[in-house]
Structures are given as structure tokens and as C-alpha cells.
Amino acid sequence: MAKRVLMLLANGFDPDPRVHREARSLVEAGYEVTLLAWDRHGRARRVETVDGIRVERLAIASSYGRGTSQLPCLLRFWRQLVRTARQRAWDVVHCHDFDTLPPGWLLAKWRRKPVIFDAHESYHEMLAANVSPLIKKIIAVSERWLVKRVDLLITVGRLLEAEYRRRGARHTCVVGNWKALEDFQVPPAEVARTRQALGIDPQRLVVAYLGFFEPDRGLFELIAAVKSEPAVHLLLGGKGTLEERVRQAAEGCRNISFLGYVAPHLIPRYTAAADVVYYCLSGDYGNNKYSAPNKLFEALAAGRAVLTGRVGEIARIVAEEQCGVCLPEVTAASVRQALRGLQDRTRLAAYQHRAYLAARRTYNWQQAEEVLLKAYDRLLAASPASVSRALCR
């Protein structure tokens, strides 16, 4: 009989790329996966099947970015989550991020089943700008207590894994936000059509930023640098709290294509249409020091150079693989200088080749999937007394 996985997620799964990849890999390996997700806007389908994953959405009215005022809505979501989960049959509960861990841990204790904590972020550090210091402290203390009691902690990179082990997690593994290589093999003819449709001169260096428009991303430094470099063309796509300001900053600039929100299925096309992927983070945000973002691994899968700062695991990987430029500080002047250096086609090609090799050697979903499935097999095959010996490596 197939093992049954109950996944818990505090967003609407529209879809969440990491959650989708993990759940689909489990389904393909023979597991039955049910995902309980929080639909805050009440517009998504209540129940559907996506790539063999049964998705059930709980409609609890709310929005994102509410900080401390989110607490009543979160508690209502937890209550409905527990009620729904207790009516389902499952063998393991898989909690995505800390905002589903408390109810997931309780459910696992009641059923005497194992619990997995999938830590995408350092949650209390991620929320630091939106909640009071007291709430941040409560989350940190609660998480520290719970991570010592989960059966397996999965996280996104080596730096965050080391931090969770410091906080008391005993059984850990890294399942990176790595990409399926075949998704990013875009034919040259399609790349040429995409550039032509955007009116990009074939001789220009094309830089892409496809992500969230938030204050910690160095976006205005990038825009200012590109405006002063006519030999560079910027593909600027995404959404977020700074969307209107970013749009206005890019307006009227002939060498910036403002794409707005880019649907997930179009990410490979626009990534492949670029020569360089830009992703710089501010060190002022605590969670950024662990960042191993999707954009890095999209760039590697597509064989594109990376322009980043010296913050996060992204900086470690880019420096280690020598697949791009790590800026000591992110200013318009430093970005401009880096873009001028990247116009050296020999240098650019070397960065791109090393990115291509890194993805095929290490940073691909086949490798991440293998870690995920082995961790699941060991967890569910082990008796309670042997879980520690099986997983603590």
C-alpha cells in the first residue's frame, strides 16, 4: 500500500514552485500526496488534482504582508487545518515553513506519526521588519523548541542547514531549489524570437531580473546603471510592493523592457533570452544571509552568468563555481562597472560555461530529488528507536 503524505502550506499553491516539485517527485515515486493550502483570497478551486497531487484549499479570508495583524487569521487557518487533517488518512505530515509547523507537530503527536519540517527560510528573521520584537522572539523560541522534536528537517542550502543544526535540529538534509535541466533547454531560435519581439539589438548585453520587487533587491541601483549603459538591455519582470516605483523608474528608457508579472512557464524563455541574471540582496535583512534563491539555479540551468552581491549562499556558490561576479557593495557605480566587464564576450562565455557545468554536475533537480526520496524512505522505513541512527549522518 502506498505511503500517504499530508503536506501543509500557508499559501494558496498557485503553484508554489518548491512545494510543487517536491510533491510531484513524491507522487512519481509512488507516494500519495494530499496538500492542504491556505487560500487567502477565496478565488482558487477548492479541490483539484495537479500532477497527481490532491490539492485542498481552505478559504480563510486574509492577505499577505500583514505582520502582527495576521495572527487571528493564522489561528483560524490552523483550526481549520487541524479539523480537515484529522478527517484524512496519512502516514507522515510535511510542514512547509514555520507557519504550518505548530499544527503539523500536534497532528503528528496525536497520530503518533513522523513530522517533517521543510524550512524554506529563517522565519523569524524573514518577518523581522513586519512584526514587533516580542512576536519575533516568541516565534524564535517556539521554533527552537519544535525543531528539536521533528523527525526530519529539510532545508534549502548548507548555510541554513548549519544554522538549524545550531538551533538544535538533529536530523537534517538539504533539498535545494534546484531546477530540472530540461525545463531550461530553450532552442536558440526561440531565444532569437524572444529578443526580436522585445526589439533588442543582437549586439547588446542582455541582463534579466525576474523576481519580487522589494526593497532588499538592489533594483534602483540596477536601473540607474542600465540607463547609463546603452550597450546593455534589461529585462525587468515581477511583482511586489515596489512595482509602481520600479515601473516609473524604468519608464521611457529604451534599453529596459518592463515585463510586469512573468508567469512561471515563461521564466525559462526569458532567462534563456538573457546573457546575465541579476540577483543582489541587502545585508540589512537577517534572512538574506542564508539565501539560496530560485533565480540562481534558474541561471545555472540555463547556462547564464550571475551578477550578485556578497550576501547569502548565492554569493558562496557563484564564487565557488566562478560563474559570475560578486559585488563587494551594491551601488549604481559598482553595477555599472560589472556590466562593462561582462561585455567582454570571452569573459562572459567562460562564466556561462561554468554555470552550465555546475548545473549538470551538482545543482539540478535530479540530485535534489534523490536526497528527498532517500530521506523519506529512511524515515518511513525506520522504527521510532532507529530513526536517529538512520537519519543523523
N, C-alpha and C positions, 0 to 999 in steps of 0.2 A: 504494500500500500504506500502511495506517495506521501512523503512528509509534507505537512501543511505549515506554511509560513504566514504569519499575520504581521504586515508592515503598518506602521503608524506614521503619519505625515501631517504637519501643521500648515500645509498649503494645499491648493486645490488640484495638484497634479495635472498641470496643463501643457505638457507634462514637465516634471522636474527631471532634467537630463540624467543626473547621477542615480536617482531613485529608479528611473525607468530602466537604465542599463543594468543595474543590479537585479531588479525584479525579473527582467526578461532573461538574463543569464540563468537565474534560478529555475524559471519555467522551462527553459530549454534543457536543463539538466534533470528534469523530471519532478521538480517540486511543484506543489500547488500554492500559488501566492494570492492572498487577498490583501488589498491595500485600503485602509481607512484613511481618508483625506479630509481636510477642513476646507470647505467651500465658503469663503467669507462673503462672496458677492451673490450667491444663490442663483447663478446663471448657468452653471455646468450641469451635465447629465448626472442624475443621482446614482445610477448604476450603469456601468459599461464594462466591456472586456477590451483591453488594449494589449495586443501581442501576447495573449494568453493570460494576462494579469486581470483578475477581477478587481475593479475599482469601485469602491462605495464611498460616496461623498456625503459628509454631514454638513448640512447648511446651518451654520451659526453666523448670523449677521455680524460683520466687523469690517476692518480694513487693515492695511499694513502700516508699519511705522508709527503706531500709536503710543509706544512706550508703556509707562505705568498704567495708563488708562485701559490698556488691553486686558488687564488681569481678570475682570468679571467675564469677559467673552472667552478667555482661555479656560477659565474654570467651567463654563458651560460646555465648551468643546470637550474637555476632559470627562465630564459627567456623561455626555452622550457617547463618547468613545468607549468608556468602560461598559456602559449598558449594551452597546452594539457588540463589542468584543466578547462579552460573556455569553452571547447567543450563538457564537460561532465556534467551530471545532478547529483547533490549531495545535501545533507541536512546539513552536518557537515564536516568540514575539520579537520583532526587529524594529527598534525605535530610531527614527531619523531625527537627529538633533535633540538637544536637551528639552525642548518644549513638548516632547512626547514621552520622555523617559520616566517621569514620576508615575503616570498612569500605567505605562507599559510594565514597569517594575512590579507594581502592585498586582496587575493581572497575572504576571508570571509567578509571583508568590502564591496567589490563590490557587492557580492550576498546578503548581509545582512543575513548571516548565522553564526551560532556559530563556534568558533575555539577552538580546544583543543591543548594544548602544552604538549607533553609527554617527560619530561626531564629525559633522561637516565643518564646524567652526569651533573656536573657543567662545562659547555662547555668551558668557557674562562680559567678556571683553568686546565682543561684537556689539552688544547692547549699551555699552558704557555711555554713549552720547545721548541716548534716548530715555534712560531710566535714572532714578535717584541713586546715590551711592549706597543707601541702605538696601534697595532692591538688588543692586549688583552684588552686594555682599551676601545676601540671602541665597541668590542663585549660585554663587561660587561655593558657598558652604554646602548647599544641598547637593550640588553636582559632585563635589569631592566625596561626600558620604556615599552617594549612589555608585560612582564609578568603581569603588572598591568591592561592590556587591553584584556587578553584572558578570555574566558568564563569558562574554567576549566584547571587546571594544574594537570597532573598526574605525579607521580614520583615513584622512586624505593624503598625508605626507609624513615624512620622517620627523620633521620638527614638531608637528603637533602630536605625533605618537610619543615622542620623548617627553613632551610636556604632560601628557595624560599619564604616562608612567610615573612621572614625578608627583602627580596628584594622587596616585595610589592605584591606578588601573594595573591589574596583574596579567591579564591575557589580552594581547593586542595584536593587530596586524594592519598593514597599510593596503588599502584598495584605492589606488589613485584615480583622479578624474581623467584617466587616460582614454584615448579615442580609438574607435575601430578604424583601422587604416583605410579600409576600402571606402569608407564614407567620404574621405578627403582626397580620393584619386579623381580629380576633375580633369577631363580631357582638355588639352591645350586649346582646341577650337572653341570650347565653351568659355575658357578664360578670356580668349581674344574677343569673343562676342560680348562678354560682360563689360570689358574695358571699353569697347567701341560704343556700347549702348550708353555708357556714362560720359562719353566724349573725352576719354583720357588719351593724351598723346602717348604713343608707344614708347617714346624715349624717357618718359618720366619715371621717377622712383615712386611706387605706389605704396602707401602706408595705410593700414587698417586699424581702426579702433571699433570693435563691435562688442559693446557691453553696457553696463549701467552708467548713467550719467549722474555721478555722485561726487561730493566734494573731495574725496580722497584719491581721485584718479589722475590728477595732473592734466586735465583736459584743456584748460585755458592756456597752459604753457605749450601744449601741443599745437593748438590752433594758432597761437601767436607765431610759433616757429614756422609752421607751414605757410602762413601768409607772407612771410619774408623770403620764402624759397620757391620761386616759380617752377623749378625743375622737379618739385615734389607734388604729388596729388594725394589727398587724404580721403579715405572712405570712412565716414563717421556715422555709425549706426547704433541705436539702442534706445533706452528709455530710462526715466528716473527723475529724481527731484530737481535736477538742474536742466531738464530737457529744453525748456523755453530759453533759458540763458545760453545754452550751447547752440541752439538753433540761431539765435540772434547774433552770437559771436561769429558763426560761420557764414551768415547771410551775405550775399554779394561777392563772395570770394570764389573766383572761377576755378581755383585748384582744390576746392573742397566739395565733395558730394555728400550732402546730408541725406542719409537714407531713412531716418526715423527708426521705428522698431523693425528689426530684422527677424523674421520667423525662423525657428530652429532649422528647418530643412534647407534654408538658403545660406546658413552660416558657412558650409564648406565652399560654396560658389564664391562668396565674397572674400573669404580667407585666401583661396587659391588665386583670386584676381589681384591680390596684394603681393608685394615683394617682402614687406616687413610688417609684423604685428606689434603694435604698441600696447604696453600694459604697465603703467607706473603707479605705484601706491605710496601714500603718505605714511611715514613712520609715526605720525601723531595718533594713529588709531591702533590700539593694542592688538587686535586680532590680525592685523595685516602682517605682523612679523612671522606668521605661520603660513601665509597664503601660498597655495599651490593651485592656481586658478585654471579653469577650463580653457581659457584663451591661450595659455602657454602650450597646452597639449594639443589644441587645435592647430597652432602654428607648427609644432613639431610634426604632426601627422601630415600636414600639407607641405612640409619641407620649406618653411618660411623662416627668415631671420626674426629675432625678437629684440625689441628695444624696451628696456625696463630700468628700474632704479635698483638700489641695493637694499631692498626691503622684501622680506618673505622668502619662502622656499623657492619661488621663481628665480630669485637672484642666484641662489646656490646652484640650481640646475643649469641656468644659462651660462654661468661662469665655468662650471664643471664640464659642460658639453661644448663650450666655446662656440655657441650657436647664435651669438648676438652681442649686444652692447649693454652693459650695466652702468648707468649714470651714477656718479657719486652724489649728485643732488639733481633734483628735477626743477629746472628753470627753463624759460624760453630760450635763453642763450645756450644752455647745455644740450637741449633737444635739437636746436638748430645745428650745432656743431656735429652732433651724432648723425643727423640726416645728411649733412655734407659728406661725412666719411662713408656712409652707406651708399653713396652714389658711385663709389669705386666698384665697378661691376665684378672685378676679380675678388675683392674682399667680400662683397655681398654673396657671391656664388659659394665661397668657402663656408660662410655662416649657414647658408641654406643647405648645403650638402651635409654638414654636421648635424643640423636639425633633423634632416631626413634619416640619417643613420641612427640617431638617438631614439627616434620613434620606433624604428624597426628592431632595434636591439633590446630596448627596455620599456619605453613609455608608450605602450599600446594596450588596448582593452583585452586582448588575448592573455597577456601577462597578468593583468589585474583580475580578470575573471578566474584564472587558475587559483590565485590566492583566496578569493572569495569562496569558491566551491570547496577547496581543501579545508578551509576554516569551518564551513558549515558541516562537512562530512565528519570532521573530528568532533565537533561539538555535539552533534546528534547521535554519533555512534558511541560516545564515551558515557560511562556511568558517572553519576554525580561525584563519586570518590576519585575518578580518574580524569575529570575534566582539567584540573590544574596541570597534571603531568602531560596531558595531550596537547594543550594549547600554549603553555608557557615555554617559549623557545627563544 
